[in-house]
C-alpha cells in the first residue's frame, strides 16, 4: 500500500497539469502582437538611409513610423487588428515632427492614442 501512496500524488499532479494546459489559453495568444514576430523586423534600415521602426499599439495593431535622415518622422504603415479603425491626427508636419494616431475599436468604442516624436513614444 505504501508503494501506491508514493505513486498516486505524482500521477495526480501530472494529470492536473495536463488538464490545465489543455484548458488554459497559451501565453502567446494572450500576448499576441500585430507587429512582426522576428524582432529584427521591428527596426529596418531602408536603402534611402531612412529607418522604419515598429510599435505595438496596445492590441489595436502595429504602427510603422519612418525616420528620415533629414530629421523628420512620417507614418509608414499600419497593420490593424480585426475590429479596429484608426485616424491619423498628425503626420510629422511642422517643426515637431510628431506622428499621432487614434485607434478605435468599433464594437466597444474603446480608444488607444498613439504618439511618436523624437526621443518620446506614448501609447495608451
Buried (B, 14 or more C-beta within 10 A) or exposed (E): EEEEEEEEEEEEEEEEEEEEEEEEEEEEEEEEBBBBEEEEEBEBEEEEEBBBBBBBBBBBBBBBBBBBEEEBBBBBEBBBBEEBEBEEEBBBEEEEBBBBBBBBBEEEEEBBBBBBBEEEBEBE
